[in-house]
Amino acid sequence: MNGRVGEMLVILLVVLILFGAGKLPQVMRDLGKGVRAFREGMNDQSNNNNNDTNNKD
């Protein structure tokens, strides 16, 4: 677990250097929106596959 904490700190430091402290909240917000959209897309695709399977019967 300590390795993961260290990795996260390094990633956070790199992001902070690249984007600066002022833009960091916006970057994290956009990242969260992207992850949420990806998950919703995966769920929609899964639901569509289930509907297609049910329609074939």
N, C-alpha and C positions, 0 to 999 in steps of 0.2 A: 504494500500500500504506500510505503514511503516513496517508492520510485514513481508512482503515479502522481503524487503530490508535487514532486520535483519537476516532473514533465509538465504538469499544468502551470507551474510557476514560470517555467521557461517559455511556454507558449504565450502566457499572459504578458510577459516581458517583451517578447517579440512583437505582439500585437500593439502593445503600448508604444513601442518605439516607432512602428510603422504608421500608426494612425494618430498618435498623440492622445493625451488625456481628454481633450475637449471632444473629440469625435468618438471616443470609446463607447459611450452609452448608445449612440446612434448605430454604431457597427454591431453591437450586441443585440440591439432591438431588431435590426435587419436580419441578422443571423437567426434569431428566434423565429421570425416570420418565415424565413426560408425553410427551416426545419419543420415548422408546423404545416406549411404548404406541401412539403414533400410527404409527410405522414398522411395528410388528407388525400393526396394523390394515390398513395399506395393503398389506402383503405378503399378508395373509389374503384381502383382497378381490381382489387380483390372482390368487391361487391359485384362488379360487372362480370367477372369470371364466374361467380356463383350463380348469377342470373342467367348467363348463357348456358351453364350446365343444366339448370332447372328447365329451361325452355326446350332443350333437346329431348327431354323425356316425353 
